[in-house]
Amino acid sequence: MELQASGVSCEPDPGHFQRDTKDKLDPNANSKEQPLKELQATVCDSHTSSLTDCLQWFNPRRHSSLQNVSTGLQELTDFFEALQQYLRSEEEGKEEVTLQLLLNVSAQCGVCFPCNSSLATTSIPLVHAVRDDTLLEIQEVWDDIRLLLRRHVLWRLSAHSPLKAEPGHIPTMSVPERLRCLQQLFFLYPQSEVLTHYQRLRSQSVLDLLSALCTSPGCETGFDKLVAGFHCAVPVLTRALTDELHVLSRLVEAHTTVGFLSAAYLRTVAQELTSLMEKECELALRDNTSSYKVKKHSAKSPATVAPAERLTKQRSFSLTSHQLRALTQLAGTLLGFESTVRELLADTTSVDTTGETPGVKGLLRKNSWSSQTSTDANISGEERALHHSQTQLLEFDWRSAFGGLAPHMAHCVKVVLDDACAKSLQEEEAFRSSGHATIAMSPVPERTTNTAASSSLHHRGDCFGTYLEREVPKKIAKFCGAITTQLDIFLPLAVACSDSSLLEVRSSFVEACGRAAFAMMGRLRERALEVPARAPMKNLPALLSTCIYVHQRLQQYHHRLKDPRNAAKIPLTLLPIQRCQNDIVALQNQLSGYASQVCSTCILEDEENHSWADPKPFFEGERCSFSVQMWFYFLCGLRSDLWAVLPAGLAKELLGQVLSETLQLLVRRYTRARPSYERHLQIRCDITAILLFAEHLMWSVCENPEELVPSCPPSAITTVPGASDWPRRIHSLCEELLTVLIIVTAPLSLLYRTFVTDLMKESRAREHDRPSVHWLPAISPDLFIRDGLMGHTASVCQLRLLTSDPGLNPRLLVRLLLHRDCHLPRTLLESSCKSTVMSTCVSV
């Protein structure tokens, strides 16, 4: 049931709401109408007849159509003519005054000066239109004013400045000044026209720089002159490009900036390089006494940088090794410059300049001023070329300058590398035939590691850019170092020859590198087979170190020559790399196996000293066996050989392996021993000496304190993937030796009292305090206490591990410096302060 009160309606009354809303809006409208009428009377002209027209003044789109109708054409003509006359006067600073006046008038009075080539004319003249000479006169005067101002601003930006007297530099202004000059030009002319003039200016500056550095008379001749010139020009160009990016990034879009740099700087450098290379090639023809014919090479498009002339072989011609090295240095310099430019663009803009996927990335968008210039009939062909470059990738086609020399470079690379490899192998054979059994060694050249990066070495293709310092060998065979040095020299040339027209140079390098790798590995294998018959064991670490070095080199060559964007590019074949890996494993097994075999068959095989049933005591129980002592000396000598040449990590690994394998022999020997009463002292001395020697060598095997003193028993330790397992095995073997020492040499009454009576009483109380290893506290109770490494003992342990390492261990060093709230640095500072005070007191 629905109940409805009388006199009350459930439906709303629309008329009531409309009357209420109108009563509220009318006072608001009346309050705004009066100010609009006053504004209309003040600023509106006779054509504005309503408030609606007056409101259009607040529309931002009408800002460009503002006109001051109170200024007549004659007054405008007089104003422009006065400016023209003032600019043609002899007064200093007139251009800056005029520019500031025009900017103030435009900003404060809302006057929009035209920046196009026409003011009021149409592109198609009408037949019956009345010719307005006044507007044409105004346009001519305004164009003349703009021209005078443009000359002044461009003069400030050009090379006609006091900086031109400074040799070897592009005369540039500071970034704020250059930014202000370009803003003034954008006020007078369209953006496209300003960039066109600015491009010509910068291109000419680049040409002047390269001409001054590469063609000036000096001590260098031929390609060496180009190398020296570009070596000096690249830093200057890099600074100029950096400043240019800072300026243009505030004025135009990022893709416009890339197009401008490609047209003004990079394309100019490539064109000038091509011209200079052609001249040097002609000189090389005469110097090498060979005849060539020159044929013209037409470019497909103005944007393509290609040599104007190609050299075609008629008779035998080859570059000299010196010329090839100069070309390689030039290619390496340009590779570094190209990489620097891409890094600058990547840091400053968001444009992808790599061109990995041309259909998606790296294509430059069409800019707003490009559409504007497409409708301008007075734009020159050079301007249109600049706008066309805005839709292309970063263009630096300097490689085409080497195209004419591609077959000659490919042939020369093959000959030079093959000769260098054959010469080094002959020298090594002559050294071996002269009676030297050991291998001639040389230190590894200092290369870039992850701890200290260098961009110049990176551009040359350094092999240690991806390896830690602890993974790099210290010394290698001298003949392999000479061969790899030659490969390093020509690697930049092979990396630079990535274009299809230059792939024969890369192919020649890859083939020569493969032949050299197989020759080196074959010679290393021959020398390894001579051990121990005709060569000492000391050669094995040297051969292993050299093989590791060659393997790292080949891997870096493969990485530098591999192009993920194009599978057709020629990387280094994986066959030499795989062969190096196999030889490394074989040499490691040979080295560790031979060392263990020497210990088992020669050093530790001493029947006279190990006659356990002999009733006579061994040296009255005052010394250990001679074999144990010689075993320790052998391991110390092996450590010295490994430390001198091998990488730090591998050297510790091999030493731990040999120590573990020889300890297994000793554990088996002393476990099976049944000595007489008089020989108990010998076994006690031998096992004690073995444990002391093992503790001494463990400092050189372990990487950190946790490996030296584990927190759990050796049987419960879980091996971390990639970490060494030899410390755990050594701990387990030493624990067995300690057990043998106790059971075989201790009196039975003491054993019974210790393991039955006392152990049962203290088992429950000491169950939670049992140490992880027992042999270290038994040998060095002062350092290895039962509670583990704590406080001062932990600092001593870390310091000794650091000094026992074959190389620098950054992790352990940082850990030592931060231990106990930087206890060691504070102690050193306090000691240095005390010594300084004492020396001052003594001097006083």
C-alpha positions in Angstrom: 0.0 0.0 0.0 1.3 3.4 -1.0 0.5 6.4 1.2 0.9 10.0 -0.1 0.5 13.1 2.1 -1.9 15.7 0.9 -0.4 18.9 -0.6 3.0 17.3 -1.1 4.1 16.3 -4.6 6.7 13.5 -5.2 7.6 14.8 -8.6 10.2 17.6 -8.9 9.1 20.9 -10.6 11.4 21.7 -13.6 10.1 25.3 -13.8 11.0 25.9 -10.2 14.7 24.8 -10.8 15.0 26.9 -14.0 13.8 30.0 -12.2 16.1 29.4 -9.3 19.2 28.9 -11.6 18.4 32.0 -13.7 18.1 34.2 -10.5 21.6 33.0 -9.5 23.3 33.4 -13.0 21.9 36.9 -13.9 23.9 38.8 -11.2 27.0 36.9 -12.2 26.6 37.8 -15.9 25.8 41.4 -15.1 29.0 41.7 -13.0 31.2 40.5 -16.0 29.4 42.4 -18.8 30.4 45.9 -17.6 34.2 45.1 -17.5 34.0 43.5 -21.0 32.3 46.6 -22.4 35.1 48.8 -20.9 37.7 46.5 -22.4 35.9 46.6 -25.8 36.0 50.4 -25.8 39.6 50.4 -24.9 41.3 47.8 -27.2 38.8 46.8 -29.8 38.7 48.4 -33.2 35.8 49.3 -35.4 35.6 45.8 -36.8 34.7 44.3 -33.4 31.0 44.9 -33.0 30.1 42.4 -30.2 31.4 41.0 -27.0 31.9 37.6 -28.7 34.5 39.2 -31.0 36.1 40.9 -28.1 36.4 37.5 -26.2 38.4 36.2 -29.2 41.3 38.3 -28.1 41.9 35.9 -25.3 42.3 33.0 -27.7 46.0 32.1 -28.0 45.5 31.1 -31.6 44.8 34.7 -32.6 48.1 35.9 -31.2 49.8 35.4 -34.5 47.3 37.6 -36.3 47.6 40.6 -34.0 47.9 43.8 -36.0 48.4 47.4 -34.9 46.2 49.2 -37.4 47.1 52.5 -35.9 50.5 52.2 -37.6 50.3 53.1 -41.2 52.3 51.7 -44.0 54.3 54.9 -44.4 55.2 55.0 -40.7 56.2 51.3 -41.0 58.3 52.2 -44.0 60.0 55.0 -42.2 60.7 52.8 -39.2 62.4 50.1 -41.3 64.3 52.7 -43.4 65.6 54.3 -40.2 66.8 50.9 -39.0 68.4 50.2 -42.3 70.2 53.5 -42.3 71.3 53.0 -38.7 72.7 49.5 -39.6 74.7 51.0 -42.5 76.2 53.6 -40.3 79.7 53.3 -38.7 78.5 53.2 -35.1 79.8 50.3 -33.1 77.4 47.8 -31.7 74.6 48.8 -33.9 73.6 45.3 -34.7 73.2 44.3 -31.1 71.2 47.4 -30.4 68.9 46.7 -33.3 68.4 43.1 -32.4 67.6 44.0 -28.8 65.1 46.7 -30.0 63.3 44.3 -32.3 63.1 41.6 -29.6 61.7 44.2 -27.1 59.1 45.4 -29.6 58.0 41.9 -30.3 57.9 40.8 -26.7 56.4 43.9 -25.1 54.1 45.2 -27.9 53.0 41.9 -29.3 54.4 42.7 -32.8 55.2 39.6 -34.9 57.9 40.4 -37.4 57.8 38.1 -40.5 60.5 35.5 -40.7 59.5 34.1 -44.1 60.6 35.4 -47.5 57.3 37.1 -48.2 55.2 39.5 -46.2 51.9 39.9 -48.0 52.3 38.4 -51.4 50.8 35.2 -52.6 52.7 32.4 -54.3 50.4 32.7 -57.5 50.0 36.3 -58.7 46.5 37.3 -59.7 46.0 38.7 -63.2 43.6 41.5 -62.2 45.2 42.2 -58.8 46.4 45.8 -58.1 50.2 45.9 -57.6 51.0 47.3 -54.1 54.5 48.8 -54.4 54.5 49.9 -50.8 54.3 46.4 -49.4 57.1 45.3 -51.8 59.2 48.2 -50.6 58.6 47.3 -47.0 59.6 43.7 -47.7 62.8 44.7 -49.5 63.8 47.0 -46.7 63.0 44.3 -44.1 64.9 41.7 -46.0 67.9 44.0 -46.2 67.7 44.5 -42.4 67.6 40.8 -41.8 70.5 40.2 -44.1 72.7 42.8 -42.3 71.7 41.3 -38.9 72.3 37.8 -40.1 75.8 38.6 -41.4 76.6 40.1 -38.1 75.4 37.0 -36.1 77.0 34.6 -38.5 80.2 36.5 -38.3 80.2 36.1 -34.5 79.6 32.4 -35.0 82.1 32.0 -37.8 85.9 31.6 -37.7 86.4 35.3 -38.1 87.2 35.7 -34.4 90.4 36.1 -32.3 90.3 32.4 -31.6 91.2 31.7 -35.3 94.8 32.6 -34.5 95.0 29.7 -32.1 96.2 26.7 -34.2 94.5 23.4 -34.1 91.1 24.5 -32.7 87.7 25.2 -34.2 86.9 28.8 -33.1 83.9 28.4 -31.0 82.0 30.6 -28.5 80.8 29.7 -25.1 77.5 27.7 -25.0 75.3 30.5 -23.6 76.6 33.0 -26.3 76.1 30.6 -29.1 72.7 29.8 -27.8 71.8 33.5 -27.8 73.1 33.9 -31.3 71.0 31.0 -32.7 67.9 32.4 -30.9 68.4 35.7 -32.6 68.7 34.0 -36.0 65.5 31.9 -35.3 63.8 35.3 -34.6 64.7 36.6 -38.0 64.5 33.5 -40.2 62.8 30.1 -40.3 64.5 27.4 -38.4 65.3 25.4 -41.5 67.1 28.3 -43.1 69.0 29.1 -40.0 70.2 25.5 -39.7 71.2 25.5 -43.3 73.5 28.6 -42.9 74.8 27.3 -39.6 75.6 23.9 -41.2 77.6 25.7 -43.9 79.5 27.6 -41.3 80.4 24.5 -39.3 81.3 22.5 -42.3 83.7 25.1 -43.4 85.3 25.2 -39.9 85.8 21.5 -40.0 87.3 21.7 -43.4 89.7 24.4 -42.3 90.7 22.4 -39.3 91.4 19.2 -41.2 93.2 21.1 -44.0 95.4 22.8 -41.4 96.3 19.6 -39.6 96.5 17.1 -42.4 98.0 19.1 -45.3 100.4 21.4 -43.4 104.1 20.6 -44.1 105.8 18.6 -41.4 108.1 15.7 -40.7 105.4 13.1 -41.5 104.7 12.0 -45.1 102.2 9.8 -46.8 99.6 8.1 -44.6 101.5 9.0 -41.5 100.5 12.6 -42.1 96.8 11.6 -42.1 97.3 9.6 -38.9 99.0 12.5 -37.1 96.4 15.0 -38.4 93.3 13.1 -37.4 94.9 12.1 -34.1 95.1 15.9 -33.3 91.7 16.7 -34.9 89.6 14.1 -33.1 89.9 15.7 -29.6 89.0 19.1 -31.1 86.1 17.7 -33.0 84.9 15.8 -29.9 84.9 19.0 -27.8 83.1 20.9 -30.6 80.4 18.2 -30.9 79.9 18.2 -27.2 79.2 21.9 -27.1 77.0 21.7 -30.2 74.9 19.0 -28.5 74.5 21.2 -25.5 73.3 24.1 -27.7 71.1 22.4 -30.1 69.4 20.2 -27.5 67.9 23.4 -26.1 66.6 24.7 -29.4 65.5 21.9 -31.7 64.3 18.3 -31.5 66.8 15.5 -30.8 66.3 14.0 -34.3 67.0 17.4 -35.9 70.2 17.6 -33.8 71.3 14.2 -35.2 70.7 15.3 -38.7 72.6 18.5 -38.3 75.6 16.8 -36.8 75.6 14.2 -39.5 75.5 16.9 -42.2 77.8 19.5 -40.7 80.4 17.5 -39.0 80.5 13.8 -39.7 79.7 13.9 -43.4 82.3 16.7 -43.9 84.9 14.6 -42.1 84.1 11.6 -44.3 84.2 13.6 -47.5 87.5 15.3 -46.5 89.0 11.9 -45.5 88.0 10.5 -48.9 89.7 13.4 -50.7 92.8 13.2 -48.7 93.0 9.4 -49.1 92.7 9.7 -52.9 95.7 12.1 -52.9 97.8 9.8 -50.7 96.9 6.8 -52.8 98.2 8.6 -55.9 101.4 9.4 -54.1 101.7 5.8 -52.9 101.4 4.6 -56.5 104.4 6.7 -57.5 106.4 5.8 -54.4 105.8 2.0 -54.9 106.7 2.3 -58.6 103.5 0.8 -60.0 101.1 2.1 -62.5 97.4 2.4 -61.9 94.5 3.7 -63.8 91.8 5.8 -62.2 88.2 5.5 -63.0 85.4 7.8 -61.8 83.0 6.6 -59.3 79.6 8.3 -59.3 77.6 8.4 -56.1 74.0 7.3 -56.1 72.8 10.1 -53.9 74.2 13.4 -52.5 74.0 12.0 -49.0 76.2 9.0 -49.8 79.9 9.6 -49.1 81.9 7.6 -51.5 85.4 8.0 -53.0 85.3 10.1 -56.2 87.9 7.9 -57.7 88.6 4.2 -57.4 92.0 2.6 -57.9 92.0 -0.4 -60.1 95.0 -2.7 -60.3 96.9 -3.1 -63.6 100.2 -4.5 -62.4 101.5 -6.0 -59.2 101.0 -3.5 -56.4 101.1 -4.0 -52.6 101.1 -1.8 -49.7 104.2 -1.8 -47.5 103.9 -3.0 -43.9 104.5 0.6 -42.7 101.7 1.9 -44.8 99.4 -0.8 -43.6 100.2 0.0 -40.0 99.5 3.7 -40.7 96.1 2.8 -42.2 95.4 0.6 -39.2 96.2 3.5 -36.8 93.9 5.8 -38.8 91.1 3.2 -38.7 91.5 2.8 -34.9 91.4 6.6 -34.4 88.2 6.9 -36.4 86.6 3.9 -34.6 87.2 5.6 -31.3 85.8 8.9 -32.6 82.7 7.1 -34.0 82.1 5.4 -30.7 82.6 8.6 -28.8 80.0 10.4 -31.0 77.5 7.6 -30.4 78.0 7.7 -26.6 77.6 11.5 -26.6 74.3 11.2 -28.6 73.1 8.4 -26.3 73.9 10.5 -23.2 72.4 13.8 -24.5 69.4 12.6 -26.7 67.1 9.6 -26.7 67.8 8.8 -30.4 68.9 5.3 -31.3 71.9 5.8 -33.6 73.0 2.1 -33.9 70.5 1.2 -36.6 70.1 -2.3 -35.3 66.5 -2.4 -36.6 66.1 0.2 -39.2 62.4 -0.3 -39.6 61.7 0.6 -36.0 64.7 2.2 -34.3 67.0 4.9 -35.4 64.6 6.5 -37.9 64.2 10.2 -37.3 60.8 11.7 -37.2 59.7 14.4 -39.5 60.1 17.7 -37.8 57.7 20.6 -37.7 60.0 22.8 -39.7 60.3 20.1 -42.3 56.7 20.5 -43.3 57.1 24.3 -43.3 60.1 24.1 -45.7 58.3 21.8 -48.0 55.9 24.6 -48.9 58.7 27.2 -49.3 59.5 27.6 -52.9 62.7 29.5 -52.3 64.6 26.8 -50.3 67.8 25.7 -52.0 68.8 22.2 -52.8 71.2 22.1 -49.9 68.5 22.9 -47.5 66.3 20.1 -48.9 69.3 17.8 -48.5 69.6 18.8 -44.8 65.9 18.2 -44.3 66.1 14.8 -46.0 68.9 13.8 -43.7 66.6 14.3 -40.8 64.8 11.1 -41.8 68.0 9.0 -41.9 70.3 7.3 -39.3 73.4 8.9 -38.0 75.6 9.1 -41.0 79.4 8.8 -40.7 80.5 6.8 -43.7 84.2 7.1 -43.2 84.8 3.5 -44.1 84.1 4.1 -47.8 87.4 6.1 -48.0 89.2 2.8 -47.6 87.2 1.0 -50.3 89.8 1.7 -53.1 92.5 0.0 -51.0 90.5 -3.0 -49.9 92.2 -5.7 -52.1 95.7 -4.2 -51.4 95.0 -4.2 -47.6 93.7 -7.7 -47.7 96.8 -9.0 -49.5 99.1 -7.0 -47.2 97.4 -8.2 -44.0 97.9 -11.8 -45.1 101.5 -11.4 -46.0 102.5 -9.3 -43.0 100.8 -11.6 -40.4 102.1 -14.8 -42.0 105.7 -13.4 -42.2 105.5 -12.3 -38.5 104.3 -15.7 -37.4 107.0 -17.6 -39.4 109.7 -15.2 -38.2 108.7 -15.7 -34.5 108.6 -19.5 -34.8 112.0 -19.5 -36.5 113.5 -17.4 -33.7 112.0 -19.7 -31.1 113.4 -22.7 -32.9 116.8 -21.1 -33.2 116.8 -20.3 -29.4 115.9 -23.9 -28.7 118.6 -25.3 -31.0 121.2 -23.2 -29.3 121.0 -25.3 -26.2 118.4 -23.5 -24.1 116.1 -26.1 -22.6 113.8 -23.5 -20.9 111.3 -21.4 -22.8 112.1 -17.7 -23.3 109.5 -15.7 -21.4 108.3 -12.2 -21.6 105.9 -10.3 -19.3 102.3 -9.8 -20.6 101.8 -6.2 -21.8 99.7 -4.1 -19.5 96.2 -4.3 -20.7 92.8 -2.9 -19.6 91.1 -4.9 -16.9 87.8 -4.5 -15.1 89.5 -2.6 -12.3 90.8 0.2 -14.6 89.1 0.8 -17.9 90.6 2.8 -20.7 88.6 3.8 -23.7 91.6 4.0 -26.0 92.7 0.4 -25.3 89.1 -0.6 -25.7 88.9 0.8 -29.2 92.1 -1.0 -30.1 90.5 -4.3 -29.1 92.1 -5.1 -25.8 91.5 -8.7 -24.8 91.4 -8.2 -21.1 88.3 -5.9 -21.1 86.2 -8.9 -20.0 88.7 -10.6 -17.7 89.5 -9.9 -14.1 93.1 -9.2 -13.2 93.3 -12.5 -11.3 92.4 -14.4 -14.5 95.2 -12.8 -16.6 98.6 -14.6 -17.0 101.7 -12.8 -15.8 104.3 -14.1 -18.2 104.0 -15.9 -21.6 106.3 -17.5 -24.2 108.2 -14.7 -26.0 107.4 -16.0 -29.5 103.6 -16.1 -28.8 103.7 -12.6 -27.4 105.3 -11.4 -30.6 102.7 -13.0 -32.8 99.7 -11.8 -30.7 101.2 -8.3 -30.7 101.0 -8.3 -34.5 97.5 -9.6 -34.4 96.6 -6.8 -31.9 98.0 -4.2 -34.2 95.8 -5.1 -37.2 92.7 -5.9 -35.2 91.2 -2.4 -35.5 91.5 -2.5 -39.2 89.6 -5.8 -39.3 86.9 -4.4 -37.0 86.6 -1.3 -39.1 86.1 -3.3 -42.3 82.5 -4.1 -41.6 81.1 -2.8 -44.9 80.4 -5.3 -47.7 83.1 -3.7 -49.9 85.7 -4.2 -47.2 84.8 -7.7 -46.0 87.8 -9.2 -47.9 90.1 -7.4 -45.5 88.3 -8.9 -42.5 88.3 -12.3 -44.1 92.0 -12.1 -44.7 92.6 -11.2 -41.0 90.4 -14.1 -39.8 92.3 -16.6 -42.0 95.7 -15.3 -41.0 94.6 -15.3 -37.3 93.5 -18.9 -37.6 96.7 -20.0 -39.2 98.8 -18.2 -36.5 96.7 -19.8 -33.7 97.2 -23.3 -35.0 100.9 -22.7 -35.5 101.3 -21.4 -31.9 99.3 -24.2 -30.4 101.2 -26.8 -32.4 104.5 -25.4 -31.2 103.3 -25.3 -27.5 102.2 -28.9 -27.8 105.6 -29.9 -29.1 107.4 -28.2 -26.2 105.0 -29.9 -23.7 105.9 -33.3 -25.0 109.6 -32.6 -24.3 108.9 -32.5 -20.6 110.6 -34.3 -18.7 112.8 -36.0 -21.3 114.5 -33.0 -22.8 113.0 -30.0 -20.9 112.6 -29.2 -17.2 109.2 -29.3 -15.4 109.4 -25.5 -15.1 108.3 -25.3 -18.8 104.9 -26.7 -18.1 103.6 -23.6 -16.1 105.0 -21.4 -18.8 103.3 -23.4 -21.6 100.0 -23.4 -19.7 100.2 -19.7 -19.1 100.9 -19.0 -22.8 98.0 -21.3 -23.9 95.6 -19.4 -21.5 96.8 -16.1 -23.0 96.3 -17.2 -26.6 92.8 -18.5 -25.7 91.8 -15.2 -24.1 93.1 -13.3 -27.1 91.2 -15.5 -29.6 88.0 -15.1 -27.5 88.3 -11.3 -27.6 89.0 -11.4 -31.4 85.8 -13.4 -31.9 83.9 -11.0 -29.7 85.1 -7.9 -31.6 84.6 -9.4 -35.0 81.2 -10.8 -34.3 78.4 -8.6 -35.5 75.0 -9.5 -34.0 73.2 -7.3 -36.5 74.4 -9.1 -39.5 75.1 -12.8 -39.6 76.9 -12.5 -42.9 79.8 -10.7 -41.2 82.9 -12.8 -40.7 83.7 -13.6 -37.1 86.7 -15.7 -35.9 86.1 -19.4 -36.4 85.5 -21.3 -33.2 87.8 -24.2 -34.1 91.1 -22.5 -32.8 89.3 -21.4 -29.6 88.1 -25.0 -29.0 91.5 -26.3 -29.6 93.0 -23.9 -27.1 90.5 -25.0 -24.5 91.4 -28.6 -25.0 95.1 -27.9 -24.8 94.6 -25.9 -21.6 92.8 -28.9 -19.9 95.5 -31.2 -21.2 98.3 -29.0 -19.9 96.6 -28.7 -16.5 96.3 -32.5 -16.2 99.9 -33.0 -17.3 101.2 -30.4 -14.8 99.3 -31.7 -11.8 99.8 -35.4 -12.8 103.5 -35.0 -13.3 104.0 -33.2 -10.0 102.1 -35.9 -8.1 104.0 -38.6 -9.9 107.3 -37.0 -9.0 106.4 -37.0 -5.4 105.1 -40.5 -5.3 107.8 -42.2 -7.4 110.9 -40.1 -6.5 110.6 -37.8 -3.5 108.4 -39.9 -1.1 109.9 -43.3 -2.2 112.6 -43.8 0.4 112.9 -47.3 1.7 115.9 -46.6 3.9 114.1 -43.9 5.8 110.8 -45.7 6.1 112.1 -49.0 7.5 109.6 -49.2 10.3 110.6 -52.6 11.6 114.2 -51.4 12.1 115.1 -51.7 15.8 117.4 -48.7 15.6 115.9 -45.2 16.0 116.0 -42.8 13.1 118.6 -40.1 14.0 117.7 -40.6 17.7 114.2 -39.3 17.0 115.6 -35.7 16.5 114.4 -35.1 12.9 111.8 -36.1 10.4 112.4 -38.2 7.3 114.3 -36.7 4.4 111.5 -37.5 2.0 109.0 -35.4 4.0 111.4 -32.5 4.0 112.1 -32.8 0.3 108.3 -33.0 -0.3 107.9 -29.7 1.3 110.7 -28.1 -0.6 109.3 -29.5 -3.8 105.9 -27.9 -3.1 107.5 -24.6 -2.2 109.4 -24.6 -5.5 106.2 -25.5 -7.4 104.4 -22.7 -5.7 107.1 -20.3 -6.8 106.9 -21.5 -10.4 103.1 -21.2 -10.5 103.1 -17.8 -8.8 105.5 -16.4 -11.4 103.5 -17.0 -14.6 100.0 -18.3 -14.0 96.9 -16.3 -13.1 96.3 -16.1 -9.4 93.2 -18.2 -9.3 94.5 -21.0 -11.4 97.9 -21.1 -9.5 96.1 -21.6 -6.2 93.9 -24.2 -7.7 96.9 -26.3 -9.0 98.8 -25.9 -5.8 95.8 -27.1 -3.8 95.3 -30.1 -6.2 99.0 -31.2 -5.9 99.0 -30.8 -2.1 95.8 -32.8 -1.8 96.9 -35.6 -4.0 100.3 -35.9 -2.3 98.6 -35.9 1.1 96.6 -38.8 0.0 99.8 -40.8 -0.5 101.1 -39.8 2.9 97.9 -40.7 4.6 97.9 -44.2 3.0 101.6 -44.6 3.9 101.4 -43.7 7.6 98.0 -45.4 8.1 99.5 -48.8 7.0 102.8 -48.3 9.0 103.6 -50.7 11.8 106.6 -49.2 13.4 108.8 -50.8 16.1 109.1 -49.1 19.4 112.3 -47.3 18.4 110.6 -45.9 15.3 107.6 -44.4 17.0 109.5 -41.1 17.4 110.1 -41.0 13.6 106.4 -41.4 12.8 105.6 -38.7 15.4 108.1 -36.3 13.9 107.1 -37.1 10.3 103.3 -36.5 10.9 104.0 -33.4 13.0 106.2 -32.0 10.2 103.6 -32.9 7.5 100.9 -31.0 9.5 103.2 -28.0 10.0 104.0 -28.0 6.3 100.4 -28.3 5.3 99.4 -25.5 7.6 102.1 -23.3 6.0 100.9 -24.1 2.5 97.2 -23.7 3.4 97.7 -19.9 3.6 98.5 -20.0 -0.1 95.6 -22.3 -1.1 92.7 -20.7 0.7 90.9 -17.7 -0.7 89.2 -16.5 2.6 89.2 -17.2 6.3 86.1 -19.4 5.9 88.1 -21.9 3.8 91.0 -21.8 6.2 88.9 -22.4 9.4 85.5 -23.8 8.3 82.6 -23.4 10.6 81.6 -27.1 10.3 83.5 -30.4 9.9 85.0 -31.1 6.5 82.6 -34.0 5.9 79.6 -31.6 6.3 80.9 -28.8 4.1 78.9 -28.3 0.9 81.0 -27.3 -2.1 79.9 -24.0 -3.7 79.6 -24.2 -7.5 82.6 -22.5 -9.0 84.6 -22.5 -5.8 87.6 -24.7 -5.1 87.1 -28.0 -3.3 90.7 -28.6 -2.5 90.8 -26.9 1.0 88.0 -29.1 2.2 89.9 -32.2 1.0 93.1 -31.0 2.6 91.3 -30.5 5.9 89.9 -34.0 5.8 93.3 -35.6 5.0 95.0 -33.6 7.8 92.3 -34.7 10.2 93.1 -38.3 9.3 96.8 -37.8 9.8 96.1 -36.3 13.2 94.1 -39.4 14.1 96.9 -41.6 13.0 99.4 -39.6 15.0 97.3 -40.0 18.2 96.4 -43.6 17.8 99.8 -44.9 16.7 102.1 -42.9 18.9 100.1 -42.2 22.1 100.4 -44.5 25.1 97.5 -46.9 25.6 96.8 -45.7 29.1 96.5 -42.1 27.9 94.3 -43.1 25.0 92.0 -45.1 27.3 91.8 -42.3 29.9 91.1 -39.6 27.2 88.6 -41.4 25.0 86.7 -43.4 27.6 86.9 -41.8 31.0 87.4 -38.1 30.4 85.5 -38.0 27.1 82.4 -39.5 28.7 82.4 -36.9 31.4 82.8 -33.9 29.2 80.8 -35.1 26.1 77.6 -33.5 27.1 79.1 -30.3 28.4 81.3 -29.8 25.4 79.1 -31.1 22.7 78.1 -27.6 21.5 81.8 -26.3 21.7 83.4 -28.9 19.5 85.7 -27.3 16.9 85.1 -27.9 13.2 88.8 -29.0 12.7 91.2 -30.3 15.3 94.5 -30.3 13.5 95.0 -26.6 13.2 94.5 -25.9 16.9 96.8 -28.8 17.7 99.6 -27.3 15.4 99.2 -23.6 16.2 97.2 -23.3 19.4 98.1 -19.6 19.8 96.5 -18.6 16.5 93.8 -21.2 15.9 91.9 -21.2 19.2 89.0 -23.5 20.0 86.5 -20.6 19.7 87.4 -19.9 16.1 88.9 -16.7 14.5 87.9 -13.7 16.7 89.3 -10.3 17.4 93.0 -9.9 17.0 93.5 -13.5 15.6 90.9 -12.8 12.8 92.9 -9.7 11.7 96.1 -11.6 11.7 94.6 -14.4 9.7 93.2 -12.0 7.1 96.5 -10.1 6.8 98.5 -13.3 6.3 96.0 -14.6 3.7 96.4 -11.3 1.8 100.2 -11.4 1.8 100.3 -15.1 0.9 98.1 -14.6 -2.2 99.9 -14.6 -5.6 98.1 -11.5 -6.8 95.9 -8.8 -5.5 92.7 -10.0 -3.8 90.4 -6.9 -3.7 87.6 -8.6 -1.7 90.0 -9.8 1.0 91.7 -6.4 1.2 88.4 -4.5 1.7 87.3 -7.0 4.2 90.6 -6.5 6.1 90.3 -2.8 6.1 86.7 -2.8 7.4 87.3 -5.5 10.0 86.7 -4.4 13.6 85.6 -0.9 12.7 88.6 -0.2 10.5 91.0 -1.4 13.2 94.0 -1.8 10.8 93.8 1.6 9.2 93.4 3.3 12.6 96.4 1.4 13.9 98.5 2.4 11.0 97.5 6.1 11.3 98.3 6.1 15.0 101.7 4.5 14.4 102.5 7.0 11.7 101.5 9.9 14.0 103.6 8.6 16.8 106.6 8.1 14.5 106.2 11.7 13.2 106.1 13.1 16.7 109.2 11.1 17.7 111.1 12.2 14.7 110.1 15.8 15.4 111.3 15.5 19.0 114.6 14.0 17.9 115.2 16.8 15.4 114.5 19.4 18.0 
